[in-house]
Amino acid sequence: MNAPQKNLHDAGWAQKAGASLRTASAVLRNTSAEARTDALNAMAEALAEAAPDVLAANAGDVEAAKAAGLSGALVDRLVLDEARLAGIVDGIRAVARHPDPLGREITRWTRPNGLVIAQVRVPIGAIGVIFESRPNVAADAVALCIRSGNAVVLRGGSDAARSVAAIVRALKTGLERGGLPDDLITLPPDTSRAYVGDMLAGMGGALDLVVPRGGKDLVARVQKEARVPVLGHLDGLCHVYVDAAADPDMARAIVLNSKMRRTGVCNAAECVLVDKGAGEALLKAIITDLQGAGCEVRGDDTARRAAPGITPATAEDFYTEYLDAIVSLAVVDGLEGALAHIARHGSGHTEAIVTSNDETARRFLQEVDAAVVMHNASTGFSDGGEFGFGAEIGIATGRIHARGPVGADQLTSWKYQVLGTGQTR
């Protein structure tokens, strides 16, 4: 297996790649929805055909990751197998089926002077995506950018370098088959951190938006150094609150699925809150379910009195995104206690309540400040594919432009088209 290329930063790359990016972006902006759909389907087909090459490249990344001592959770985020790769291909096809956002009217109104004003979706232009570990992010980002009329620059982590390069080669082949320029996808020559700096500086004015997809250190660097707008994707410190009025079987199923479906993803629950009114039997059952699935439970004093065998939770545990088979658990005093805990510790990603009390659910949905708030559903549904977007480029946890799963619609801006009949002011 060939090793990734040695990191030797090309100081002229940003200007050269930026010029090509602007040219390709202008071509894409003026294509039809049908042309973009055809290109997406061709990309999916090319990636399916390249499966042996992609899986071989990924095997090299996984082998290197294990040799470097990466945790099981981080290795799991990196691994591709036939089923996962087929899911990525299906995701591109789903994006191809998604209604094209470009040219869509958001709203239209007529002024008293007869002017008709329409707010219409347009591409942002060129988007830089900086991500770690998960090679599927490369395919998702490219598909969503093509659907929304944007060129894309990808900079993945060194641990996924082989996988990302193989995926990009296949997607470029698909673009060419679809009649679009392969410069719509740009990949730095290697994984030198200096190329991240080039992207954050805007690549000579070519980049319009940067999307970081990774851990705290990556997001912090991007937000600190970027000279272009940033669409933030911060921690997934997600909670499931089990109310006193929760159906016990539903509560147990939702907690277990939210935490253990896949522990290394950002929508996995990292903290369980149980209303003291829910009763000790349900509390013990939730803990037993989690432990039986191989999850370490770190509980507060009240939880430990009910289940003395669990690990004591520290104050830091309730601020921790484990991305592993570990969960913190606290017993709270009803809805008010849950709201206060989430306000103090939550990251604004996804929060869920399990209750049969409609008024309690209404208050939770209204008062919790997060990108996604759920009632009687697993936090695992906080996902672009599950929302019907086909895929996502991330979960935006800020409050400006886009929030929650970011699909093709969220990767557009808008302009105003003003239609007159000779009016002067």
C-alpha positions in Angstrom: 0.0 0.0 0.0 1.5 3.3 -1.0 2.0 5.8 1.8 0.4 9.2 1.6 2.6 11.8 -0.2 5.2 13.5 2.0 4.0 17.0 3.1 5.8 19.6 1.1 3.7 22.8 1.0 3.4 24.5 -2.5 3.3 28.2 -1.7 1.7 28.9 -5.1 -1.1 26.4 -4.8 -3.7 28.7 -3.3 -3.5 31.2 -6.2 -3.4 28.6 -8.9 -6.2 26.5 -7.4 -8.2 29.5 -6.6 -8.2 30.7 -10.2 -9.3 27.3 -11.4 -12.0 27.2 -8.7 -13.5 30.5 -9.8 -13.6 29.5 -13.4 -15.3 26.2 -12.7 -17.7 27.8 -10.2 -18.8 30.2 -12.9 -19.6 27.3 -15.2 -21.5 25.4 -12.6 -23.6 28.5 -11.6 -25.1 28.6 -15.0 -25.9 24.9 -15.5 -29.4 23.6 -15.5 -30.9 21.5 -12.7 -31.0 18.6 -15.1 -27.3 18.9 -15.8 -26.4 18.9 -12.1 -28.7 15.9 -11.5 -27.0 14.0 -14.4 -23.6 14.8 -13.0 -24.6 13.6 -9.5 -25.8 10.3 -10.9 -22.6 9.9 -12.9 -20.6 10.5 -9.8 -22.5 7.9 -7.8 -21.9 5.4 -10.6 -18.2 6.2 -10.8 -17.8 5.8 -7.1 -19.6 2.4 -7.1 -17.3 1.3 -9.9 -14.3 2.4 -7.9 -15.3 0.4 -4.8 -12.3 -2.0 -4.9 -9.8 0.9 -5.1 -11.6 2.9 -2.4 -11.8 0.0 0.0 -8.1 -0.9 -0.6 -7.1 2.7 0.1 -9.2 2.7 3.2 -7.6 -0.5 4.4 -4.3 1.3 4.3 -5.7 4.2 6.4 -7.2 1.8 8.9 -4.0 -0.2 9.3 -2.0 3.0 9.8 -4.5 4.3 12.3 -4.4 1.2 14.4 -0.6 1.2 14.3 -0.7 4.8 15.5 -2.8 3.8 18.5 -6.0 5.6 17.6 -9.0 4.7 19.8 -11.6 2.2 18.7 -14.1 5.0 18.3 -11.9 7.0 16.0 -11.0 3.9 14.0 -14.7 3.2 13.6 -15.3 6.6 12.2 -12.6 6.0 9.6 -13.6 2.5 8.5 -15.3 1.9 5.2 -16.7 -1.5 4.2 -18.9 -2.6 1.3 -22.1 -1.6 3.2 -20.8 1.8 4.3 -19.5 2.6 0.8 -22.8 1.5 -0.7 -24.5 3.9 1.7 -22.3 6.7 0.5 -23.2 5.9 -3.1 -26.9 5.8 -2.1 -26.5 9.2 -0.4 -25.2 10.8 -3.6 -28.1 9.3 -5.5 -30.5 10.7 -2.8 -29.0 14.1 -3.2 -29.5 13.8 -7.0 -33.2 13.2 -6.3 -33.5 16.1 -3.9 -35.3 19.1 -5.4 -32.8 21.5 -6.9 -32.7 24.7 -4.8 -31.3 27.1 -7.4 -33.7 29.6 -8.8 -36.4 28.6 -6.3 -38.4 31.5 -5.0 -38.4 31.9 -1.3 -41.0 34.5 -1.3 -42.5 37.1 -3.7 -44.5 40.3 -3.0 -45.8 43.4 -4.8 -45.2 46.9 -3.6 -47.8 49.7 -3.7 -46.0 51.2 -6.7 -46.4 48.0 -8.7 -42.8 46.7 -8.3 -42.7 42.9 -7.9 -39.9 41.7 -5.7 -38.8 38.0 -5.6 -36.3 36.5 -3.2 -34.5 33.7 -5.2 -32.0 31.1 -4.1 -28.5 31.3 -5.7 -25.2 29.5 -5.0 -22.8 30.8 -2.4 -19.9 30.2 -4.8 -17.0 28.1 -3.5 -17.0 26.3 -0.2 -14.0 24.9 1.7 -14.6 21.9 3.9 -12.0 21.0 6.5 -12.7 17.7 8.2 -11.2 14.9 10.2 -11.4 11.1 10.1 -14.7 10.3 8.3 -14.0 9.8 4.6 -17.7 9.8 3.8 -17.7 13.6 4.5 -15.8 14.0 1.2 -18.5 12.5 -0.9 -21.4 14.1 1.1 -19.8 17.5 0.8 -19.1 17.2 -2.9 -22.6 16.0 -3.7 -24.3 18.7 -1.7 -22.1 21.4 -3.2 -22.8 20.2 -6.8 -26.6 20.1 -6.1 -26.5 23.6 -4.7 -24.3 25.0 -7.5 -21.1 25.4 -5.5 -17.5 24.4 -6.2 -15.7 22.7 -3.3 -12.3 22.5 -1.7 -11.7 19.5 0.5 -9.0 19.1 3.1 -9.4 15.9 5.1 -7.3 14.7 8.0 -4.0 12.8 7.4 -5.6 9.6 8.9 -8.0 9.4 6.0 -5.7 10.7 3.2 -5.7 7.6 1.1 -9.5 7.1 1.4 -10.3 10.7 0.5 -8.0 10.8 -2.5 -9.6 7.6 -3.9 -13.1 8.9 -3.4 -12.2 12.3 -5.0 -10.6 10.5 -8.0 -13.9 8.6 -8.6 -16.0 11.7 -8.1 -13.9 13.7 -10.6 -14.4 10.9 -13.1 -18.1 11.2 -12.6 -18.1 14.9 -13.1 -16.3 14.6 -16.4 -18.7 11.9 -17.6 -21.5 14.3 -16.6 -20.0 17.1 -18.7 -18.9 19.3 -15.8 -15.3 20.5 -15.1 -13.4 18.3 -12.6 -11.9 21.5 -11.1 -15.2 21.8 -9.3 -13.6 19.5 -6.7 -10.2 20.7 -5.4 -7.9 18.7 -3.1 -4.7 20.1 -1.8 -1.6 18.2 -2.9 -1.1 16.7 0.5 -2.2 17.0 4.2 0.2 19.7 5.2 -1.4 22.0 7.8 -0.2 24.9 5.7 -2.9 24.2 3.1 -5.5 24.8 5.9 -3.9 28.2 6.3 -4.3 28.8 2.6 -8.0 27.9 2.8 -8.6 30.1 5.9 -7.0 33.0 4.0 -9.5 32.5 1.2 -7.3 31.2 -1.6 -6.8 34.6 -3.2 -10.5 35.5 -2.8 -11.8 32.3 -4.3 -13.4 30.8 -1.2 -16.7 32.2 0.0 -17.4 30.0 3.0 -15.4 27.5 5.2 -17.1 24.6 7.0 -15.1 22.9 9.7 -16.1 19.3 10.5 -14.1 17.9 13.4 -13.0 18.3 17.0 -12.7 21.3 19.3 -9.2 22.1 18.3 -9.9 22.2 14.6 -13.1 24.3 14.9 -11.3 26.7 17.3 -8.4 27.2 14.9 -10.8 27.7 11.9 -12.9 30.3 13.8 -9.8 32.1 15.1 -7.9 32.3 11.9 -10.4 32.4 9.1 -10.7 35.5 6.9 -13.8 34.2 5.3 -17.2 33.3 6.9 -17.3 30.1 8.9 -20.3 27.8 9.2 -19.6 26.3 12.7 -20.1 22.7 13.7 -19.3 22.5 17.4 -19.5 19.7 20.0 -22.3 17.2 19.9 -23.0 17.2 23.6 -26.5 15.8 23.3 -28.9 15.0 26.1 -31.9 12.7 26.5 -34.3 13.8 29.3 -36.6 11.1 30.7 -39.6 12.8 32.2 -41.7 11.5 35.0 -44.5 11.1 32.5 -42.4 9.0 30.1 -43.5 5.6 28.9 -40.9 3.4 30.5 -40.4 1.0 27.5 -40.1 3.9 25.1 -37.7 5.8 27.4 -35.4 2.7 27.7 -35.4 2.1 23.9 -34.8 5.8 23.0 -31.9 6.2 25.6 -30.2 3.0 24.4 -30.5 3.8 20.7 -29.4 7.5 21.2 -26.3 6.4 23.0 -25.3 3.1 21.5 -26.4 3.0 17.9 -23.0 4.5 17.0 -21.0 6.0 19.8 -18.5 8.0 17.7 -21.0 10.2 15.9 -21.9 13.8 16.8 -25.7 13.0 17.3 -25.0 10.3 19.9 -26.3 11.1 23.4 -23.6 11.9 25.8 -25.7 12.6 28.9 -29.0 11.1 30.2 -31.1 13.1 32.5 -33.8 11.3 34.5 -36.6 13.1 36.4 -36.5 12.1 40.1 -40.2 11.6 39.7 -39.7 8.8 37.1 -38.9 6.4 39.9 -36.0 4.3 40.9 -37.1 1.2 38.9 -36.9 3.0 35.6 -33.6 4.7 36.6 -32.1 1.3 37.4 -33.5 -0.3 34.2 -31.9 2.5 32.0 -28.5 2.0 33.7 -28.8 -1.8 33.3 -29.7 -1.4 29.6 -26.6 0.8 29.0 -24.2 -1.4 30.9 -25.6 -4.5 29.2 -24.7 -2.9 25.8 -21.2 -2.3 27.0 -21.5 1.3 28.0 -19.8 2.8 31.1 -22.2 4.9 33.1 -20.9 7.8 35.1 -23.6 9.0 37.5 -24.2 11.7 40.0 -24.7 11.0 43.7 -28.4 10.3 43.4 -27.9 7.9 40.5 -25.1 6.1 42.5 -27.4 5.6 45.5 -29.8 3.8 43.2 -27.1 1.9 41.4 -24.0 1.8 43.6 -21.8 0.0 41.1 -21.7 2.8 38.5 -18.7 5.2 38.2 -18.9 8.5 40.0 -19.3 11.4 37.6 -17.1 14.4 37.9 -18.1 18.0 37.1 -16.0 17.7 33.9 -18.0 14.6 32.8 -21.1 16.7 32.2 -19.1 18.9 29.8 -17.6 16.0 27.9 -18.4 14.7 24.4 -17.1 11.2 24.8 -17.6 9.8 21.3 -17.3 6.5 22.9 -19.2 3.9 24.9 -19.4 6.2 28.0 -22.3 8.3 29.2 -22.9 10.7 32.1 -26.2 10.4 34.0 -27.8 12.8 36.4 -31.1 12.7 38.3 -32.9 16.1 38.0 -35.8 17.8 39.6 -38.4 17.7 36.8 -38.5 19.8 33.7 -37.0 22.8 35.4 -34.0 20.8 36.5 -33.5 19.4 33.0 -33.8 22.8 31.3 -31.2 24.2 33.7 -28.8 21.3 33.2 -29.0 21.6 29.4 -28.6 25.3 29.4 -25.5 25.0 31.5 -23.9 22.0 29.8 -25.4 21.7 26.3 -23.6 22.6 23.1 -26.6 23.6 21.1 -26.6 20.5 18.9 -29.5 18.1 19.7 -31.6 17.6 22.8 -34.4 15.1 23.3 -37.3 14.7 25.8 -39.2 11.5 26.4 -42.7 12.2 27.9 -46.4 11.6 27.3 -47.2 15.0 28.8 -47.9 17.3 25.8 -47.5 20.5 27.8 -44.1 19.4 29.2 -43.1 18.5 25.7 -44.2 21.8 24.3 -42.2 23.7 26.9 -39.1 21.6 26.2 -39.4 22.1 22.5 -39.9 25.9 22.9 -37.4 26.6 25.7 -34.4 24.5 24.9 -31.9 26.5 22.8 -30.5 24.0 20.4 -30.3 23.4 16.6 -32.5 20.3 16.9 -35.0 19.6 19.7 -36.9 16.2 19.7 -39.9 14.7 21.5 -40.1 10.9 21.9 -37.4 10.2 19.3 -33.8 9.1 19.3 -31.1 11.8 18.9 -29.8 9.6 16.1 -32.4 11.2 13.8 -30.5 14.5 13.9 -29.1 13.8 10.5 -29.4 15.3 7.0 -30.3 12.0 5.5 -33.0 11.3 8.1 -34.3 14.8 7.5 -34.8 14.0 3.8 -31.8 16.1 2.6 -30.1 13.1 1.1 -26.9 13.9 3.0 -25.4 16.7 5.2 -22.2 18.7 5.3 -22.5 18.9 9.1 -24.8 20.0 11.9 -24.5 23.8 12.3 -24.8 24.8 15.9 -24.7 28.5 15.4 -27.6 30.8 15.0 -26.8 32.6 11.7 -27.6 31.6 8.1 -28.0 27.8 8.7 -28.7 25.8 11.8 -29.0 22.0 12.3 -28.3 19.6 9.5 -26.8 21.4 6.5 -28.1 20.1 3.2 -28.2 21.6 -0.3 -30.8 24.3 0.6 -28.6 25.5 3.4 -25.6 25.9 1.1 -27.4 28.6 -0.9 -27.7 32.3 -0.5 -30.3 34.5 -2.2 -30.7 37.5 -4.4 -33.6 39.8 -5.0 -35.1 40.1 -8.4 -37.1 43.3 -8.9 -39.6 43.4 -11.7 -40.9 46.8 -12.8 -43.0 48.4 -15.6 -41.1 51.6 -15.9 -41.3 52.9 -12.3 -38.9 55.7 -11.3 -38.2 57.1 -7.8 
